[in-house]
Amino acid sequence: MKTLRAALLGSGHIGTDLLAKILQRGRRVEAVAMVGIDPASEGLARARDAGLRTFAGGLDELLADPIANSLDIAFDATSAAAHLAHAPKLAERGIRAVDLTPAALGPYVVPAVNLDSLRDAPNINMVTCGGQATIPIVHAVHRVSPVHYAEIVATIASRSAGPGTRANIDEFTRTTARGLEVVGGAGHGKAIIVLNPAEPPITMRDTVYCLCGPEADPEAIRASIERMVAEVAEFVPGYRLVQPPVIEDLRENPLRRPGETPAAGWKVTTLLAVEGAGDHLPTYAGNLDIMTSAALAVGERLARDTQEAP
């Protein structure tokens, strides 16, 4: 079986959790190097213990080493600003990038929705944790009924939001909202993130609101959402509905949004919980777990496509 030789950029929580997933469950992806900027980071120590080459001088140090010539793919778990600098350097060396930051240079990929159409993209963007959790639901509604408006609220434990997440809040909201439209199929999208400081830390919760037209079929919407939850749970086992979708008849009480008065129809409210697998991070950090799980799913699929190519 052909494997893709991978470098992990970023030795923080996300990069370290992705490393744990590759080591434990990766079948077609082989982690061979990890890059960081702190020689004393826990992530680099774990990578060394696992037999990976480690580089504490950033991406340039990795690219100057002969091992870079054998790389097929790089998972970038740094920050949006860092990825803007990394992307052209990786492209110049012919190393495909899977971007776990909200930089959004490449096309958005949500594995349960649109991976098949983007397998040849040299730079793949994993949207955001909120996007990975909620875009599948918006798409599930969209595939059986037009979605005029989608709004999501992602609530995560404050403890699970590290420096990278906090530095990228603006990018998170913009990228997630755009993903609701481009991948989810909503006519207009809005995203909100809430950092909850509760102790003990809460598991990730996501609320997804969709406004559909009067032609929507509530039973078809409900069934489509339930199918999608099962599809995402195949690679994120902790992904689940908190309760069945709530579908309200608004035909006598239309919703409005700025600049537009959509036809009154149905409001679909979906409540989700995402519990992490506990590979490296605590189980409450489902927001990080869904990103690393989705990234590994992308890597495995890209490796399979490479193997099957004529």
C-alpha contacts under 8 A as a table, 3 or more apart, distances in Angstrom:
res1	aa1	res2	aa2	distance
1	M	28	R	7.14
1	M	307	Q	7.44
2	K	28	R	6.49
2	K	303	A	7.04
2	K	304	R	7.80
2	K	306	T	7.93
2	K	307	Q	5.83
3	T	27	R	7.58
3	T	28	R	4.29
3	T	29	V	5.21
3	T	30	E	6.28
3	T	303	A	6.07
4	L	28	R	6.22
4	L	29	V	4.85
4	L	30	E	5.94
4	L	71	L	7.61
4	L	72	D	5.64
4	L	73	I	6.76
4	L	299	G	7.84
4	L	303	A	5.77
5	R	29	V	6.27
5	R	30	E	4.99
5	R	31	A	6.08
5	R	32	V	6.33
5	R	70	S	7.00
5	R	71	L	5.14
5	R	72	D	5.29
5	R	73	I	6.42
6	A	29	V	6.72
6	A	30	E	5.82
6	A	31	A	4.76
6	A	32	V	5.83
6	A	33	A	6.87
6	A	71	L	5.85
6	A	72	D	6.10
6	A	73	I	4.87
6	A	74	A	5.43
6	A	75	F	7.26
7	A	31	A	6.00
7	A	32	V	5.97
7	A	33	A	4.64
7	A	34	M	5.54
7	A	35	V	7.44
7	A	71	L	7.02
7	A	73	I	6.53
7	A	74	A	4.71
7	A	75	F	6.32
8	L	11	S	7.71
8	L	15	G	6.34
8	L	19	L	7.57
8	L	31	A	7.35
8	L	33	A	6.29
8	L	34	M	4.63
8	L	35	V	6.14
8	L	74	A	5.77
8	L	75	F	4.94
8	L	76	D	6.22
8	L	77	A	7.22
9	L	15	G	6.93
9	L	34	M	5.91
9	L	35	V	4.78
9	L	36	G	6.53
9	L	59	L	7.29
9	L	74	A	6.89
9	L	75	F	5.98
9	L	76	D	4.71
9	L	77	A	5.63
9	L	78	T	6.35
10	G	14	I	7.74
10	G	15	G	5.38
10	G	34	M	7.13
10	G	35	V	5.66
10	G	36	G	5.03
10	G	37	I	7.89
10	G	76	D	6.61
10	G	77	A	5.03
10	G	78	T	4.84
11	S	14	I	7.56
11	S	15	G	5.16
11	S	16	T	5.82
11	S	34	M	6.95
11	S	35	V	6.49
11	S	36	G	5.10
11	S	37	I	7.96
11	S	41	S	6.82
11	S	42	E	7.43
11	S	43	G	4.56
11	S	44	L	5.91
11	S	77	A	7.86
12	G	15	G	5.48
12	G	16	T	5.98
12	G	41	S	7.63
12	G	42	E	7.78
12	G	43	G	6.04
12	G	77	A	7.85
12	G	78	T	7.86
13	H	16	T	5.19
13	H	17	D	5.99
13	H	43	G	7.48
13	H	162	G	7.92
13	H	280	H	7.93
13	H	281	L	7.16
14	I	17	D	5.18
14	I	18	L	6.11
14	I	77	A	6.17
14	I	288	L	6.31
14	I	289	D	7.92
14	I	292	T	6.76
15	G	18	L	5.12
15	G	19	L	6.18
15	G	43	G	7.34
15	G	76	D	7.93
15	G	77	A	5.49
15	G	292	T	7.99
16	T	19	L	5.00
16	T	20	A	6.33
16	T	43	G	5.16
16	T	46	R	7.72
16	T	280	H	7.01
17	D	20	A	5.05
17	D	21	K	6.33
17	D	279	D	6.45
17	D	280	H	5.03
17	D	281	L	6.46
17	D	289	D	7.49
17	D	292	T	6.86
18	L	21	K	5.06
18	L	22	I	6.19
18	L	292	T	5.10
18	L	293	S	7.42
18	L	295	A	7.96
18	L	296	L	7.33
19	L	22	I	5.16
19	L	23	L	6.13
19	L	31	A	7.11
19	L	47	A	7.60
20	A	23	L	5.19
20	A	24	Q	6.06
20	A	279	D	6.10
20	A	280	H	6.44
21	K	24	Q	5.14
21	K	25	R	5.57
21	K	26	G	6.63
21	K	279	D	6.71
21	K	292	T	7.72
21	K	293	S	7.49
21	K	296	L	7.51
22	I	25	R	5.42
22	I	26	G	4.22
22	I	27	R	7.86
22	I	29	V	6.76
22	I	30	E	7.04
22	I	31	A	6.84
22	I	296	L	6.99
23	L	26	G	5.98
23	L	30	E	7.81
23	L	31	A	7.50
26	G	29	V	5.44
26	G	30	E	7.06
26	G	296	L	7.35
26	G	300	E	7.29
27	R	30	E	7.81
27	R	300	E	7.12
28	R	299	G	7.76
28	R	300	E	5.51
28	R	303	A	5.83
28	R	304	R	7.20
29	V	296	L	7.99
29	V	299	G	6.43
29	V	300	E	6.14
29	V	303	A	6.96
31	A	34	M	7.95
31	A	52	L	7.02
32	V	51	G	7.78
32	V	52	L	4.90
32	V	53	R	6.24
33	A	47	A	7.67
33	A	52	L	5.01
33	A	53	R	4.59
33	A	54	T	5.58
33	A	55	F	7.70
34	M	44	L	6.69
34	M	47	A	6.63
34	M	52	L	6.88
34	M	53	R	6.50
34	M	54	T	4.96
34	M	55	F	6.38
35	V	44	L	7.52
35	V	54	T	5.90
35	V	55	F	4.78
35	V	56	A	5.95
35	V	57	G	7.43
35	V	58	G	5.77
35	V	59	L	6.43
35	V	62	L	7.10
36	G	39	P	7.29
36	G	41	S	7.86
36	G	44	L	6.99
36	G	54	T	7.87
36	G	55	F	6.18
36	G	56	A	4.70
36	G	57	G	6.65
36	G	58	G	5.52
36	G	59	L	7.99
37	I	55	F	7.83
37	I	56	A	4.63
37	I	57	G	5.47
37	I	58	G	5.50
38	D	41	S	5.37
38	D	56	A	5.76
39	P	44	L	7.08
39	P	55	F	8.00
39	P	56	A	5.13
40	A	44	L	7.33
40	A	45	A	7.32
41	S	44	L	5.55
41	S	45	A	6.50
42	E	45	A	5.05
42	E	46	R	6.16
43	G	46	R	5.16
43	G	47	A	6.18
44	L	47	A	4.97
44	L	48	R	6.14
44	L	54	T	6.23
44	L	55	F	7.95
44	L	56	A	7.90
45	A	48	R	5.19
45	A	49	D	6.22
46	R	49	D	5.07
46	R	50	A	6.25
47	A	50	A	5.05
47	A	51	G	6.45
47	A	52	L	5.31
47	A	53	R	7.43
47	A	54	T	6.88
48	R	51	G	5.11
48	R	52	L	5.20
48	R	53	R	6.44
48	R	54	T	6.40
49	D	52	L	7.47
55	F	58	G	6.55
55	F	59	L	7.94
55	F	61	E	6.50
55	F	62	L	6.21
56	A	61	E	7.80
57	G	60	D	7.08
57	G	61	E	5.36
57	G	62	L	7.80
58	G	61	E	5.72
58	G	62	L	6.94
59	L	62	L	5.12
59	L	63	L	6.21
59	L	86	H	7.16
60	D	63	L	5.11
60	D	64	A	6.20
61	E	64	A	5.25
61	E	65	D	6.65
62	L	65	D	5.33
62	L	67	I	7.59
62	L	68	A	6.36
63	L	66	P	7.58
63	L	67	I	7.87
63	L	68	A	5.28
64	A	68	A	7.32
65	D	68	A	5.90
66	P	69	N	5.69
66	P	70	S	7.75
67	I	70	S	5.56
67	I	71	L	6.98
68	A	71	L	5.33
69	N	93	R	7.88
71	L	74	A	7.62
71	L	95	I	6.42
72	D	94	G	7.73
72	D	95	I	5.27
72	D	96	R	6.30
73	I	95	I	5.20
73	I	96	R	4.63
73	I	97	A	5.83
73	I	98	V	7.32
74	A	90	L	7.94
74	A	95	I	6.63
74	A	96	R	6.22
74	A	97	A	5.00
74	A	98	V	6.16
75	F	97	A	6.04
75	F	98	V	4.80
75	F	99	D	6.02
75	F	100	L	7.04
75	F	295	A	7.79
76	D	83	H	6.94
76	D	97	A	6.98
76	D	98	V	6.18
76	D	99	D	4.91
76	D	100	L	5.70
76	D	101	T	7.09
77	A	99	D	6.85
77	A	100	L	5.19
77	A	101	T	6.20
78	T	82	A	6.32
78	T	83	H	6.95
78	T	100	L	7.71
78	T	101	T	6.69
78	T	164	G	7.02
79	S	82	A	5.15
79	S	83	H	6.13
79	S	101	T	5.42
79	S	102	P	7.60
79	S	103	A	7.65
79	S	164	G	5.74
79	S	168	N	7.28
80	A	83	H	5.21
80	A	84	L	6.49
80	A	101	T	5.13
80	A	102	P	5.49
80	A	103	A	4.29
80	A	168	N	6.91
80	A	171	E	7.71
81	A	84	L	5.37
81	A	85	A	7.06
81	A	103	A	7.02
82	A	85	A	5.34
82	A	86	H	6.22
83	H	86	H	4.69
83	H	87	A	5.75
83	H	99	D	7.46
83	H	101	T	7.28
83	H	103	A	6.60
84	L	87	A	5.70
84	L	88	P	7.68
84	L	103	A	6.84
84	L	105	L	7.69
85	A	88	P	6.66
85	A	89	K	7.32
86	H	89	K	5.44
86	H	90	L	6.23
87	A	90	L	5.28
87	A	91	A	6.13
87	A	97	A	7.14
87	A	123	N	7.64
88	P	91	A	4.98
88	P	92	E	6.05
89	K	92	E	5.18
89	K	93	R	6.56
90	L	93	R	5.25
90	L	94	G	6.26
90	L	95	I	5.12
90	L	96	R	6.93
90	L	97	A	6.98
91	A	94	G	4.97
91	A	95	I	5.79
91	A	96	R	6.82
91	A	97	A	7.84
91	A	122	P	7.30
92	E	95	I	7.69
95	I	122	P	7.74
96	R	122	P	4.91
96	R	123	N	5.90
97	A	122	P	6.30
97	A	123	N	4.64
97	A	124	I	6.11
98	V	123	N	6.01
98	V	124	I	4.82
98	V	125	N	6.08
98	V	126	M	7.17
98	V	295	A	7.11
98	V	299	G	7.99
99	D	102	P	7.74
99	D	103	A	7.71
99	D	104	A	7.94
99	D	123	N	7.11
99	D	124	I	5.87
99	D	125	N	4.70
99	D	126	M	5.90
100	L	125	N	6.42
100	L	126	M	5.24
100	L	127	V	7.12
100	L	128	T	7.23
100	L	291	M	6.99
100	L	292	T	7.97
100	L	295	A	7.38
101	T	104	A	7.56
101	T	125	N	7.40
101	T	126	M	7.19
101	T	127	V	7.14
101	T	128	T	6.92
102	P	125	N	7.39
102	P	126	M	7.56
102	P	127	V	5.62
102	P	128	T	5.93
102	P	168	N	7.33
102	P	171	E	5.80
102	P	172	F	5.95
102	P	175	T	6.14
103	A	125	N	7.64
103	A	171	E	7.16
103	A	175	T	7.93
104	A	107	P	6.97
104	A	108	Y	7.03
104	A	125	N	5.63
104	A	127	V	6.78
104	A	175	T	6.88
105	L	123	N	7.25
105	L	124	I	7.96
105	L	125	N	6.93
106	G	121	A	7.55
106	G	122	P	7.75
106	G	123	N	4.86
106	G	124	I	5.03
106	G	125	N	5.35
107	P	118	L	7.59
107	P	121	A	7.52
107	P	123	N	7.24
107	P	124	I	5.63
107	P	125	N	5.72
108	Y	124	I	6.43
108	Y	125	N	4.80
108	Y	126	M	5.88
108	Y	127	V	5.72
108	Y	179	G	6.84
108	Y	183	V	7.17
109	V	113	V	7.72
109	V	114	N	6.13
109	V	115	L	5.92
109	V	118	L	7.43
109	V	124	I	6.51
109	V	125	N	5.92
109	V	126	M	5.35
109	V	127	V	6.90
109	V	183	V	7.80
110	V	113	V	5.45
110	V	114	N	5.95
110	V	115	L	6.47
110	V	126	M	6.59
110	V	127	V	7.67
110	V	131	G	8.00
110	V	132	Q	6.00
110	V	135	I	7.52
110	V	136	P	7.40
110	V	183	V	7.69
110	V	294	A	7.39
111	P	114	N	6.00
111	P	115	L	4.97
111	P	294	A	6.43
111	P	297	A	6.94
111	P	298	V	6.55
112	A	115	L	7.07
112	A	136	P	6.79
112	A	228	M	7.66
112	A	231	E	6.45
112	A	232	V	5.99
113	V	136	P	6.36
113	V	139	H	7.29
113	V	183	V	7.47
114	N	117	S	5.78
114	N	118	L	7.00
114	N	183	V	7.33
115	L	118	L	5.43
115	L	119	R	6.35
115	L	298	V	7.34
116	D	119	R	5.89
118	L	121	A	5.52
118	L	124	I	7.94
119	R	302	L	6.31
119	R	305	D	7.62
121	A	124	I	6.27
126	M	132	Q	7.42
126	M	291	M	7.27
126	M	294	A	7.65
126	M	295	A	7.01
127	V	131	G	5.80
127	V	132	Q	6.86
127	V	175	T	6.28
127	V	176	T	6.33
127	V	179	G	6.81
128	T	131	G	4.87
128	T	132	Q	6.11
128	T	172	F	6.29
128	T	175	T	7.21
128	T	176	T	6.23
128	T	291	M	7.18
129	C	132	Q	5.16
129	C	133	A	6.31
129	C	287	N	5.25
129	C	288	L	6.49
129	C	290	I	6.41
129	C	291	M	5.50
130	G	133	A	5.18
130	G	134	T	6.02
130	G	154	A	5.69
130	G	176	T	6.74
130	G	193	I	7.87
130	G	206	D	7.48
130	G	287	N	7.10
131	G	134	T	5.24
131	G	135	I	5.26
131	G	176	T	5.12
131	G	179	G	6.67
131	G	180	L	7.28
132	Q	135	I	6.00
132	Q	136	P	7.10
132	Q	290	I	6.84
132	Q	291	M	6.85
132	Q	294	A	7.60
133	A	136	P	6.76
133	A	137	I	7.85
133	A	206	D	7.29
133	A	274	V	7.75
133	A	290	I	7.23
134	T	137	I	5.35
134	T	138	V	6.59
134	T	152	I	6.99
134	T	180	L	7.98
134	T	206	D	7.05
134	T	207	T	7.92
134	T	208	V	6.49
135	I	138	V	5.12
135	I	139	H	6.07
135	I	179	G	6.96
135	I	180	L	5.51
135	I	183	V	6.97
135	I	184	G	5.09
136	P	139	H	5.06
136	P	140	A	6.01
136	P	184	G	6.61
136	P	228	M	6.63
136	P	229	V	7.93
136	P	232	V	7.87
137	I	140	A	4.92
137	I	141	V	6.40
137	I	184	G	7.72
137	I	208	V	7.40
137	I	225	I	5.99
137	I	228	M	6.85
137	I	229	V	7.66
137	I	270	T	7.82
138	V	141	V	5.25
138	V	142	H	6.07
138	V	147	V	7.70
138	V	150	A	6.99
138	V	180	L	6.87
138	V	184	G	5.08
138	V	185	G	7.06
138	V	186	A	7.06
138	V	208	V	7.56
138	V	210	C	6.90
139	H	142	H	4.78
139	H	143	R	5.99
139	H	183	V	7.13
139	H	184	G	4.20
139	H	185	G	5.98
139	H	186	A	7.93
140	A	143	R	5.47
140	A	144	V	7.16
140	A	184	G	7.98
140	A	221	I	7.30
140	A	224	S	5.36
140	A	225	I	5.26
140	A	228	M	6.20
141	V	144	V	5.71
141	V	145	S	5.95
141	V	146	P	7.56
141	V	147	V	7.04
141	V	210	C	7.76
141	V	221	I	5.44
141	V	224	S	6.62
141	V	225	I	6.62
142	H	145	S	4.92
142	H	146	P	5.13
142	H	147	V	5.51
142	H	184	G	7.05
142	H	185	G	5.93
142	H	186	A	7.11
143	R	146	P	7.50
143	R	224	S	7.92
144	V	216	A	7.62
144	V	217	D	7.82
144	V	220	A	6.61
144	V	221	I	6.32
144	V	224	S	7.38
145	S	212	C	6.77
145	S	213	G	7.69
145	S	215	E	7.60
145	S	216	A	5.40
145	S	217	D	7.43
145	S	221	I	7.44
146	P	185	G	7.85
146	P	186	A	7.46
146	P	212	C	5.99
146	P	213	G	6.83
146	P	216	A	7.72
147	V	150	A	6.97
147	V	185	G	6.89
147	V	186	A	4.92
147	V	187	G	6.25
147	V	210	C	6.29
147	V	211	L	5.77
147	V	212	C	4.81
147	V	213	G	7.31
148	H	186	A	5.75
148	H	187	G	4.74
148	H	188	H	6.43
148	H	210	C	7.51
148	H	211	L	5.63
148	H	212	C	5.72
148	H	213	G	7.24
148	H	262	P	6.93
149	Y	186	A	5.61
149	Y	187	G	5.59
149	Y	188	H	4.83
149	Y	189	G	5.90
149	Y	210	C	5.77
149	Y	211	L	5.18
149	Y	212	C	7.44
150	A	180	L	6.97
150	A	186	A	5.91
150	A	187	G	7.75
150	A	188	H	6.32
150	A	189	G	4.86
150	A	190	K	6.44
150	A	208	V	7.17
150	A	209	Y	5.51
150	A	210	C	4.50
150	A	211	L	6.46
151	E	177	A	7.91
151	E	189	G	5.69
151	E	190	K	4.67
151	E	191	A	5.79
151	E	192	I	7.99
151	E	208	V	5.97
151	E	209	Y	5.13
151	E	210	C	6.65
152	I	190	K	6.46
152	I	191	A	5.00
152	I	192	I	6.23
152	I	206	D	6.94
152	I	207	T	5.55
152	I	208	V	4.55
152	I	209	Y	6.20
153	V	191	A	6.08
153	V	192	I	4.75
153	V	193	I	5.74
153	V	194	V	7.30
153	V	206	D	5.66
153	V	207	T	5.19
153	V	208	V	6.71
154	A	191	A	7.82
154	A	192	I	6.26
154	A	193	I	4.78
154	A	194	V	6.13
154	A	204	M	7.39
154	A	205	R	6.07
154	A	206	D	4.54
154	A	207	T	6.61
155	T	193	I	5.86
155	T	194	V	4.59
155	T	195	L	6.01
155	T	196	N	6.67
155	T	204	M	5.82
155	T	205	R	5.17
155	T	206	D	6.12
156	I	160	S	7.01
156	I	161	A	7.65
156	I	193	I	7.74
156	I	194	V	6.32
156	I	195	L	5.28
156	I	196	N	5.95
156	I	202	I	6.88
156	I	203	T	6.73
156	I	204	M	4.68
156	I	205	R	6.57
156	I	285	A	7.56
156	I	287	N	6.75
157	A	160	S	5.37
157	A	161	A	7.02
157	A	195	L	5.77
157	A	196	N	5.00
157	A	197	P	6.16
157	A	198	A	7.18
157	A	201	P	5.32
157	A	202	I	5.32
157	A	203	T	6.70
157	A	204	M	6.75
157	A	284	Y	7.32
157	A	285	A	7.09
158	S	161	A	5.37
158	S	195	L	4.79
158	S	196	N	5.11
158	S	197	P	4.92
158	S	198	A	7.74
158	S	201	P	7.47
159	R	162	G	7.24
159	R	197	P	7.23
159	R	201	P	7.00
160	S	284	Y	7.89
160	S	285	A	5.49
160	S	287	N	7.71
160	S	288	L	7.50
161	A	164	G	7.68
161	A	165	T	5.41
161	A	166	R	6.32
161	A	195	L	7.51
162	G	165	T	5.41
162	G	166	R	6.28
163	P	166	R	5.16
163	P	167	A	6.01
164	G	167	A	5.17
164	G	168	N	6.26
165	T	168	N	5.22
165	T	169	I	6.43
166	R	169	I	5.57
168	N	171	E	5.16
168	N	172	F	5.93
169	I	172	F	4.91
169	I	173	T	6.43
169	I	193	I	7.89
170	D	173	T	5.41
170	D	174	R	6.36
171	E	174	R	5.21
171	E	175	T	5.78
172	F	175	T	5.36
172	F	176	T	5.86
173	T	176	T	5.31
173	T	177	A	6.01
173	T	190	K	7.58
173	T	191	A	5.22
173	T	192	I	6.17
173	T	193	I	7.24
174	R	177	A	5.29
174	R	178	R	6.18
174	R	191	A	7.42
175	T	178	R	5.15
175	T	179	G	6.05
176	T	179	G	4.95
176	T	180	L	6.27
176	T	190	K	7.69
176	T	191	A	6.07
177	A	180	L	5.22
177	A	181	E	6.82
177	A	189	G	4.78
177	A	190	K	4.71
177	A	191	A	5.12
178	R	181	E	5.24
178	R	182	V	6.09
178	R	189	G	6.50
178	R	190	K	7.98
179	G	182	V	5.05
179	G	183	V	5.34
179	G	184	G	6.45
180	L	183	V	5.87
180	L	184	G	4.49
180	L	185	G	6.42
180	L	186	A	5.91
180	L	188	H	7.72
180	L	189	G	5.50
180	L	190	K	7.75
181	E	184	G	5.35
181	E	185	G	4.82
181	E	186	A	4.46
181	E	187	G	6.00
181	E	188	H	6.03
181	E	189	G	5.82
182	V	185	G	5.80
182	V	186	A	7.52
186	A	189	G	6.24
196	N	201	P	7.86
196	N	202	I	7.52
197	P	201	P	7.03
198	A	201	P	5.43
198	A	202	I	6.70
199	E	202	I	7.46
201	P	284	Y	6.65
202	I	284	Y	6.01
203	T	273	A	6.89
203	T	274	V	6.60
203	T	275	E	5.99
203	T	283	T	7.44
203	T	284	Y	4.19
203	T	285	A	6.46
203	T	286	G	6.48
204	M	273	A	5.70
204	M	274	V	5.26
204	M	275	E	6.72
204	M	284	Y	6.55
204	M	285	A	6.67
204	M	286	G	5.48
204	M	287	N	5.92
205	R	271	L	7.34
205	R	272	L	5.66
205	R	273	A	4.64
205	R	274	V	6.50
206	D	271	L	5.91
206	D	272	L	5.02
206	D	273	A	6.37
207	T	269	T	7.05
207	T	270	T	5.77
207	T	271	L	4.74
207	T	272	L	6.34
208	V	268	V	7.85
208	V	269	T	5.68
208	V	270	T	5.07
208	V	271	L	6.52
209	Y	267	K	6.97
209	Y	268	V	5.65
209	Y	269	T	4.71
209	Y	270	T	6.60
210	C	267	K	5.74
210	C	268	V	5.02
210	C	269	T	6.61
211	L	265	G	7.26
211	L	266	W	5.91
211	L	267	K	4.71
211	L	268	V	6.43
212	C	216	A	6.44
212	C	264	A	7.81
212	C	265	G	5.58
212	C	266	W	5.09
212	C	267	K	6.28
212	C	268	V	7.71
213	G	216	A	5.92
213	G	262	P	7.51
213	G	263	A	5.68
213	G	264	A	5.95
213	G	265	G	4.23
213	G	266	W	6.21
214	P	251	R	6.67
214	P	263	A	6.88
214	P	264	A	6.01
214	P	265	G	3.75
214	P	266	W	6.43
215	E	265	G	7.20
216	A	221	I	7.74
216	A	265	G	7.29
216	A	266	W	7.05
217	D	220	A	5.33
217	D	221	I	6.28
218	P	221	I	5.07
218	P	222	R	6.17
218	P	247	I	6.61
218	P	266	W	7.93
219	E	222	R	5.10
219	E	223	A	6.16
220	A	223	A	5.20
220	A	224	S	6.05
221	I	224	S	5.13
221	I	225	I	6.21
222	R	225	I	5.27
222	R	226	E	6.33
222	R	244	P	7.90
222	R	245	P	6.36
223	A	226	E	5.17
223	A	227	R	6.25
224	S	227	R	5.16
224	S	228	M	6.23
225	I	228	M	5.09
225	I	229	V	6.23
225	I	245	P	7.87
226	E	229	V	5.20
226	E	230	A	6.45
227	R	230	A	5.24
227	R	231	E	6.34
228	M	231	E	4.94
228	M	232	V	6.26
229	V	232	V	5.30
229	V	233	A	6.08
229	V	239	Y	7.09
229	V	240	R	6.38
229	V	241	L	7.30
230	A	233	A	5.05
230	A	234	E	6.53
231	E	234	E	5.45
231	E	235	F	7.91
232	V	235	F	6.02
232	V	236	V	6.01
232	V	237	P	7.86
232	V	239	Y	6.94
233	A	236	V	4.52
233	A	237	P	4.50
233	A	238	G	6.67
233	A	239	Y	5.30
233	A	240	R	7.21
234	E	237	P	6.07
235	F	293	S	6.44
235	F	294	A	7.27
235	F	297	A	7.06
236	V	239	Y	5.68
236	V	276	G	7.96
236	V	277	A	7.98
236	V	289	D	7.94
236	V	290	I	6.30
236	V	293	S	6.26
236	V	294	A	7.75
237	P	275	E	7.99
237	P	277	A	7.51
238	G	273	A	7.65
238	G	274	V	5.32
238	G	275	E	4.46
238	G	276	G	5.97
238	G	277	A	6.88
238	G	286	G	7.71
239	Y	272	L	7.34
239	Y	273	A	6.06
239	Y	274	V	4.56
239	Y	275	E	6.44
240	R	272	L	5.83
240	R	273	A	5.60
240	R	274	V	6.53
241	L	244	P	6.62
241	L	270	T	7.52
241	L	271	L	6.00
241	L	272	L	4.64
241	L	273	A	6.32
242	V	271	L	5.48
242	V	272	L	5.27
242	V	273	A	6.13
243	Q	270	T	7.82
243	Q	271	L	6.53
243	Q	272	L	7.90
244	P	270	T	7.36
244	P	271	L	7.99
245	P	268	V	6.78
245	P	269	T	5.77
245	P	270	T	4.80
245	P	271	L	7.12
246	V	268	V	5.79
246	V	269	T	5.10
246	V	270	T	6.52
247	I	266	W	6.57
247	I	267	K	5.65
247	I	268	V	4.53
247	I	269	T	6.39
248	E	266	W	5.55
248	E	267	K	5.10
248	E	268	V	6.50
249	D	252	E	7.66
249	D	265	G	6.33
249	D	266	W	4.89
249	D	267	K	6.71
250	L	253	N	4.70
250	L	254	P	5.46
250	L	255	L	7.49
250	L	264	A	5.81
250	L	265	G	5.10
250	L	266	W	5.26
250	L	267	K	6.72
251	R	254	P	6.07
251	R	264	A	4.75
251	R	265	G	4.80
251	R	266	W	7.03
252	E	264	A	7.26
253	N	264	A	6.96
254	P	262	P	7.75
254	P	263	A	7.11
254	P	264	A	4.42
254	P	265	G	7.05
255	L	261	T	7.45
255	L	262	P	7.36
255	L	264	A	6.71
256	R	260	E	6.66
256	R	261	T	5.12
256	R	262	P	6.63
257	R	260	E	5.71
257	R	261	T	6.50
258	P	261	T	7.97
274	V	286	G	4.90
274	V	287	N	6.97
274	V	290	I	7.55
275	E	283	T	5.59
275	E	284	Y	5.73
275	E	285	A	6.84
275	E	286	G	4.53
275	E	289	D	7.83
276	G	279	D	7.99
276	G	281	L	7.54
276	G	282	P	6.94
276	G	283	T	4.18
276	G	284	Y	6.03
276	G	285	A	5.70
276	G	286	G	4.17
276	G	287	N	7.72
276	G	288	L	7.76
276	G	289	D	5.16
276	G	290	I	7.30
277	A	282	P	8.00
277	A	283	T	5.83
277	A	286	G	7.84
277	A	289	D	6.93
278	G	281	L	5.33
278	G	282	P	5.22
278	G	283	T	4.79
279	D	282	P	7.90
281	L	285	A	6.44
281	L	289	D	7.69
282	P	285	A	5.67
283	T	286	G	6.38
285	A	288	L	5.63
285	A	289	D	6.34
286	G	289	D	4.75
286	G	290	I	5.91
287	N	290	I	5.65
287	N	291	M	6.85
288	L	291	M	5.31
288	L	292	T	6.50
289	D	292	T	5.29
289	D	293	S	5.94
290	I	293	S	5.08
290	I	294	A	5.94
291	M	294	A	5.19
291	M	295	A	6.10
292	T	295	A	4.98
292	T	296	L	6.16
293	S	296	L	5.25
293	S	297	A	6.22
294	A	297	A	4.98
294	A	298	V	6.27
295	A	298	V	5.07
295	A	299	G	6.26
296	L	299	G	4.96
296	L	300	E	6.07
297	A	300	E	5.19
297	A	301	R	6.18
298	V	301	R	5.14
298	V	302	L	6.12
299	G	302	L	5.12
299	G	303	A	6.15
300	E	303	A	5.16
300	E	304	R	6.22
301	R	304	R	5.04
301	R	305	D	6.16
302	L	305	D	5.08
302	L	306	T	6.14
303	A	306	T	5.04
303	A	307	Q	6.19
304	R	307	Q	5.05
304	R	308	E	6.18
305	D	308	E	5.11
305	D	309	A	6.01
306	T	309	A	5.26
